[in-house]
């Protein structure tokens, strides 16, 4: 599989270079060094702050460019994997104190925001069984390249809903609630940006909005394809878009070859249905949960799902398998995978939302820019 992917990627790259077609980008005169370099794989030029906002019925974690020097005056933020568990359930678990379920992220809690610039918004949705904080490491990385990232708790399919604490309801009602939550998140960010007392005052640019979703959250964000306010949608191992697709909103799919939940064949079909401009990144030796902080914890032997199962919590077998998928010692190193995911995500956001006037890091040969990683990269940018 890996060798075929590499051959296919190499063939496409060569064909695009010869024909100078849309597969190589929108302009044939782009600087190849800029288009084929993994420019956005590591932390960007901005330090990162993190804060929590409360909507009417849920919370939102905000990752944003912070004032220079914040990392010297404020500690890196730490959350616990038990944070999304309702208090009554947590009190019954009796997790041993010797188990370290803390996770450090490269962001500073309530740091002053960077001054003098308005940044595009990125809406984010976790997958089934997830919560707003569980992608804090990679979302901090995205924010460091000049974005205000809003990760909302989608309680309809989040952690609590998997155990009956907050049922998601019928599918129609669930989709309506989720769509309202997306709109409420945008509205709250606009309010914060206009409030002189807010940490985000004059920081948010609500005229430029992108969206990212992992797994079920990818389905949520693809449900916004016809939302005229959203300038690009990126699915991380996403549930594919439903129904007829008429939108030409720029899209990107990023996933792993070893995904047991949404395999490459499913996403191949989804990619073929999407209209241009669109991009596709399939990473070898990577599974479904490789996008979350949890994957790093699993490799370290301190993940909540395994601990909960050991002490008797009835974790659904399917959820347990998905939580572990892509996080074993034989899978692609988690941080290596994050570098690939972050690069393509940031490159897509910056290109589609106008930060970069010409695309960077999206050229046909960028698939070869990650040492030790084989990936299948395609694009149709017309």
C-alpha positions as CSV (number, residue, x, y, z in Angstrom):
1,X,0.0,0.0,0.0
2,X,2.7,2.5,1.0
3,X,4.8,1.9,-2.2
4,X,1.7,2.2,-4.4
5,X,0.8,5.5,-2.7
6,X,4.3,6.8,-3.2
7,X,4.3,5.8,-6.9
8,X,0.9,7.3,-7.4
9,X,2.0,10.6,-5.7
10,X,5.3,10.7,-7.7
11,X,3.4,10.0,-10.9
12,X,0.9,12.8,-10.2
13,X,3.6,15.2,-9.3
14,X,5.5,14.5,-12.5
15,X,2.4,14.7,-14.7
16,X,1.4,18.0,-13.1
17,X,4.8,19.5,-13.5
18,X,4.8,18.6,-17.2
19,X,1.3,19.7,-18.0
20,X,1.2,22.7,-15.6
21,X,-2.5,21.8,-15.0
22,X,-4.7,22.7,-12.1
23,X,-3.3,19.7,-10.1
24,X,-0.2,21.8,-9.6
25,X,-2.0,24.8,-8.3
26,X,-3.7,28.0,-9.6
27,X,-0.5,29.6,-11.0
28,X,2.2,28.0,-13.1
29,X,4.7,30.6,-12.0
30,X,4.8,29.8,-8.3
31,X,8.1,29.5,-6.6
32,X,8.7,25.8,-6.4
33,X,10.8,26.1,-3.2
34,X,7.9,27.8,-1.4
35,X,5.2,25.4,-2.7
36,X,7.1,22.2,-2.0
37,X,8.5,23.0,1.4
38,X,6.9,21.8,4.8
39,X,6.8,25.4,5.9
40,X,4.0,25.1,8.5
41,X,5.0,21.8,10.1
42,X,6.4,23.3,13.3
43,X,5.2,26.1,15.7
44,X,4.7,29.4,13.9
45,X,5.8,33.0,14.7
46,X,3.2,33.7,17.3
47,X,3.1,32.5,20.9
48,X,-0.3,31.1,21.9
49,X,-2.8,31.9,24.5
50,X,-5.8,29.8,25.5
51,X,-9.1,30.8,27.2
52,X,-12.5,29.3,27.8
53,X,-15.8,31.0,26.8
54,X,-19.2,29.9,27.8
55,X,-22.1,29.8,25.3
56,X,-25.7,29.4,26.5
57,X,-25.5,25.6,26.6
58,X,-21.8,24.6,26.1
59,X,-18.2,25.8,26.4
60,X,-15.7,26.8,23.8
61,X,-11.9,26.6,24.1
62,X,-10.2,29.5,22.3
63,X,-6.5,29.2,21.1
64,X,-5.2,32.6,19.8
65,X,-2.0,34.5,19.0
66,X,-0.6,35.8,22.2
67,X,1.5,38.8,23.2
68,X,5.2,38.3,22.6
69,X,7.0,37.1,25.7
70,X,4.0,35.3,27.2
71,X,5.9,32.1,27.4
72,X,8.4,33.7,29.6
73,X,5.9,35.0,32.1
74,X,3.2,32.3,32.1
75,X,3.4,28.5,32.4
76,X,2.2,26.2,29.7
77,X,-1.4,25.2,30.2
78,X,-2.3,21.9,31.7
79,X,-5.6,20.1,31.5
80,X,-6.7,16.7,32.8
81,X,-8.2,14.0,30.6
82,X,-10.9,13.7,33.3
83,X,-12.1,17.3,32.7
84,X,-15.0,16.3,30.4
85,X,-16.4,13.7,32.9
86,X,-19.5,14.8,34.8
87,X,-18.7,15.2,38.5
88,X,-21.1,12.4,39.7
89,X,-19.5,9.9,37.3
90,X,-16.0,11.0,38.2
91,X,-16.6,10.5,41.9
92,X,-17.7,6.9,41.2
93,X,-14.6,6.1,39.1
94,X,-12.1,6.3,41.9
95,X,-9.1,6.7,39.6
96,X,-5.9,5.9,41.5
97,X,-3.9,9.1,42.4
98,X,-0.8,7.4,41.0
99,X,-2.2,7.7,37.5
100,X,-1.1,10.9,35.8
101,X,-3.9,12.0,33.4
102,X,-2.6,15.5,32.9
103,X,-1.7,16.9,29.5
104,X,0.5,19.9,28.8
105,X,-0.2,22.0,25.7
106,X,2.0,24.8,24.2
107,X,-0.4,27.6,25.1
108,X,-0.6,30.0,28.0
109,X,-3.9,30.3,30.0
110,X,-5.5,33.8,29.6
111,X,-2.4,35.3,28.1
112,X,-2.8,38.8,26.6
113,X,-3.6,38.6,22.9
114,X,-1.2,39.8,20.2
115,X,-1.8,43.5,19.5
116,X,-2.3,45.3,16.3
117,X,-3.7,42.7,14.0
118,X,-7.0,40.8,13.3
119,X,-6.7,37.1,12.7
120,X,-9.0,34.7,10.8
121,X,-11.3,32.4,12.7
122,X,-11.0,28.6,12.6
123,X,-14.0,26.6,13.9
124,X,-13.2,23.2,15.2
125,X,-15.2,20.1,16.1
126,X,-14.0,17.1,17.9
127,X,-15.2,13.6,17.1
128,X,-17.6,11.2,18.8
129,X,-16.7,10.7,22.4
130,X,-14.4,13.8,22.4
131,X,-14.5,17.2,24.0
132,X,-13.3,20.7,23.3
133,X,-9.8,20.3,24.9
134,X,-8.6,17.0,23.5
135,X,-6.8,18.5,20.4
136,X,-5.1,21.3,22.3
137,X,-1.6,20.5,21.2
138,X,-2.2,20.6,17.4
139,X,-4.8,23.4,17.6
140,X,-2.2,25.5,19.5
141,X,0.1,24.8,16.6
142,X,-2.5,26.1,14.1
143,X,-3.1,29.2,16.2
144,X,0.7,29.9,16.2
145,X,0.5,30.6,12.5
146,X,-2.0,33.5,13.0
147,X,-5.5,32.1,13.7
148,X,-8.1,32.3,16.4
149,X,-9.2,28.7,16.8
150,X,-12.5,28.0,18.5
151,X,-13.0,24.4,19.7
152,X,-16.6,24.0,20.8
153,X,-18.0,21.2,23.0
154,X,-20.4,19.3,20.7
155,X,-22.2,17.6,23.5
156,X,-24.6,15.9,21.1
157,X,-21.9,13.4,20.3
158,X,-19.2,14.2,22.8
159,X,-17.9,12.3,25.8
160,X,-21.0,12.4,27.9
161,X,-23.3,11.3,25.1
162,X,-21.4,8.0,24.8
163,X,-22.5,7.0,28.2
164,X,-26.0,8.3,28.2
165,X,-25.3,11.3,30.4
166,X,-26.5,13.6,27.6
167,X,-28.2,11.8,24.8
168,X,-27.8,13.2,21.4
169,X,-31.5,12.8,20.5
170,X,-32.7,11.9,17.0
171,X,-30.5,12.7,14.1
172,X,-32.5,15.6,12.7
173,X,-32.7,17.4,16.0
174,X,-29.0,16.7,16.6
175,X,-28.0,18.3,13.3
176,X,-30.2,21.3,14.1
177,X,-28.6,21.7,17.5
178,X,-25.1,21.4,16.1
179,X,-25.7,23.9,13.4
180,X,-27.0,26.4,16.0
181,X,-23.8,25.8,18.0
182,X,-21.7,26.6,15.0
183,X,-23.6,29.8,14.5
184,X,-23.5,30.7,18.2
185,X,-19.7,30.2,18.3
186,X,-19.2,32.7,15.4
187,X,-21.6,35.2,17.0
188,X,-19.8,35.0,20.3
189,X,-16.4,35.6,18.7
190,X,-17.8,38.6,16.9
191,X,-19.1,39.9,20.3
192,X,-15.8,39.3,22.0
193,X,-13.9,41.2,19.3
194,X,-16.1,44.2,19.6
195,X,-16.0,44.3,23.4
196,X,-13.2,46.6,24.8
197,X,-13.2,44.5,28.0
198,X,-12.5,41.2,26.2
199,X,-9.1,39.7,25.8
200,X,-10.1,39.2,22.1
201,X,-11.0,42.8,21.5
202,X,-10.0,43.8,17.9
203,X,-8.2,40.4,17.5
204,X,-10.8,38.5,15.5
205,X,-11.5,38.9,11.8
206,X,-15.0,37.4,11.4
207,X,-14.9,38.1,7.6
208,X,-12.4,35.2,7.2
209,X,-13.6,31.9,8.7
210,X,-12.3,28.4,8.1
211,X,-13.5,25.1,9.7
212,X,-11.9,21.8,10.7
213,X,-13.6,18.7,12.0
214,X,-12.3,15.3,13.2
215,X,-14.3,12.2,12.5
216,X,-18.0,12.9,13.4
217,X,-16.9,16.5,13.7
218,X,-15.7,16.4,10.1
219,X,-19.3,15.5,9.2
220,X,-20.5,18.5,11.2
221,X,-18.2,20.9,9.4
222,X,-19.0,19.4,6.0
223,X,-22.6,20.1,6.9
224,X,-21.6,23.8,6.6
225,X,-20.5,23.5,3.0
226,X,-23.3,25.9,1.9
227,X,-22.6,28.4,4.7
228,X,-21.4,31.5,2.8
229,X,-19.4,32.7,5.8
230,X,-17.0,29.7,5.8
231,X,-14.2,30.0,3.4
232,X,-12.7,26.5,3.6
233,X,-13.5,23.2,5.3
234,X,-10.9,20.6,6.3
235,X,-11.9,17.1,7.4
236,X,-9.5,15.1,9.6
237,X,-10.5,11.4,9.1
238,X,-13.9,12.9,8.5
239,X,-17.4,11.5,8.2
240,X,-18.0,12.3,4.6
241,X,-20.5,15.1,3.5
242,X,-24.1,13.9,3.0
243,X,-26.4,14.4,0.1
244,X,-25.8,16.2,-3.2
245,X,-22.8,18.6,-3.2
246,X,-23.2,21.8,-5.1
247,X,-20.8,24.0,-3.1
248,X,-17.5,25.1,-4.5
249,X,-16.1,26.0,-1.0
250,X,-12.4,24.9,-1.0
251,X,-12.0,21.6,0.9
252,X,-9.3,19.3,2.1
253,X,-9.4,15.7,3.5
254,X,-6.5,14.5,5.7
255,X,-6.6,10.9,6.9
256,X,-4.6,7.7,7.6
257,X,-4.2,4.6,5.6
258,X,-4.8,2.4,8.6
259,X,-8.0,4.0,9.8
260,X,-10.5,1.4,11.0
261,X,-13.4,3.7,11.2
262,X,-13.4,5.6,7.9
263,X,-11.1,3.8,5.5
264,X,-9.3,5.3,2.5
265,X,-11.9,3.8,0.1
266,X,-14.7,5.8,1.8
267,X,-12.7,9.0,1.7
268,X,-11.6,8.4,-1.9
269,X,-15.3,8.3,-2.8
270,X,-16.0,11.4,-0.8
271,X,-13.1,13.3,-2.4
272,X,-14.4,12.4,-5.9
273,X,-17.8,13.9,-5.0
274,X,-16.4,17.2,-3.7
275,X,-16.2,20.0,-6.2
276,X,-13.0,21.9,-6.9
277,X,-11.0,23.4,-5.4
278,X,-10.1,20.4,-3.3
279,X,-7.1,18.6,-1.8
280,X,-6.5,15.1,-0.4
281,X,-3.8,13.9,1.9
282,X,-3.6,10.2,2.9
283,X,-0.8,9.4,5.4
284,X,0.7,5.9,5.5
285,X,0.8,3.9,8.8
286,X,-1.6,6.3,10.6
287,X,-5.0,5.5,12.2
288,X,-8.2,7.2,13.2
289,X,-7.2,8.8,16.5
290,X,-3.7,10.0,15.5
291,X,-5.1,13.6,15.4
292,X,-5.7,14.0,19.2
293,X,-3.7,14.6,22.3
294,X,-5.0,11.3,23.6
295,X,-2.8,9.5,21.1
296,X,0.3,10.9,22.9
297,X,-1.1,9.8,26.3
298,X,-1.8,6.3,25.0
299,X,1.8,5.9,23.9
300,X,2.9,7.1,27.3
301,X,0.6,4.6,29.0
302,X,-1.5,7.2,30.8
303,X,-4.7,7.4,28.8
304,X,-8.1,7.9,30.3
305,X,-9.9,5.3,28.2
306,X,-7.6,2.5,29.2
307,X,-7.7,3.5,32.9
308,X,-11.5,3.7,32.8
309,X,-11.8,0.3,31.3
310,X,-9.4,-1.2,33.8
311,X,-11.4,0.0,36.8
312,X,-14.7,-1.3,35.3
313,X,-16.3,1.5,33.4
314,X,-18.3,0.0,30.6
315,X,-16.4,1.4,27.7
316,X,-18.1,0.4,24.4
317,X,-15.6,-1.9,22.6
318,X,-16.0,0.1,19.4
319,X,-15.1,3.3,21.2
320,X,-12.1,1.7,22.9
321,X,-10.8,0.4,19.5
322,X,-11.2,3.8,17.9
323,X,-9.4,5.5,20.8
324,X,-6.4,3.2,20.4
325,X,-6.4,3.3,16.5
326,X,-3.2,4.9,15.2
327,X,-1.7,5.2,18.7
328,X,0.3,2.0,19.1
329,X,4.1,1.7,19.0
330,X,3.9,0.2,15.5
331,X,2.1,3.3,14.1
332,X,3.6,6.4,12.7
333,X,5.1,8.4,15.6
334,X,2.4,10.7,16.9
335,X,4.4,14.0,16.8
336,X,5.7,13.1,13.3
337,X,2.1,12.7,12.1
338,X,1.1,16.0,13.7
339,X,3.8,17.8,11.7
340,X,2.2,16.5,8.5
341,X,-1.3,17.3,9.6
342,X,-0.5,20.7,10.9
343,X,1.4,21.7,7.7
344,X,-1.3,20.8,5.3
345,X,-4.0,22.3,7.6
346,X,-2.3,25.6,8.0
347,X,-1.3,25.8,4.3
348,X,-4.9,25.2,3.3
349,X,-6.2,27.8,5.7
350,X,-3.7,30.4,4.8
351,X,-4.3,29.9,1.1
352,X,-8.1,29.8,1.2
353,X,-8.6,32.6,3.7
354,X,-6.2,35.0,1.9
355,X,-3.3,35.1,4.4
356,X,-1.0,34.0,1.6
357,X,-1.7,35.6,-1.7
358,X,0.0,32.7,-3.5
359,X,-0.2,29.1,-2.1
360,X,2.7,28.0,0.0
361,X,3.4,24.4,1.0
362,X,0.8,23.0,-1.4
363,X,2.9,22.2,-4.5
364,X,2.9,18.7,-6.1
365,X,6.3,17.7,-4.6
366,X,5.5,18.6,-0.9
367,X,4.6,15.0,-0.4
368,X,8.4,14.3,-0.3
369,X,9.1,17.0,2.3
370,X,8.6,14.9,5.4
371,X,11.4,12.5,6.2
372,X,10.3,9.0,7.0
373,X,6.7,9.6,6.0
374,X,4.9,8.3,2.9
375,X,1.8,10.0,1.8
376,X,-0.6,10.3,-1.1
377,X,-1.2,13.9,-2.0
378,X,-3.6,15.1,-4.7
379,X,-5.2,18.4,-5.5
380,X,-7.5,20.0,-8.0
381,X,-7.3,23.7,-7.4
382,X,-9.3,25.0,-10.4
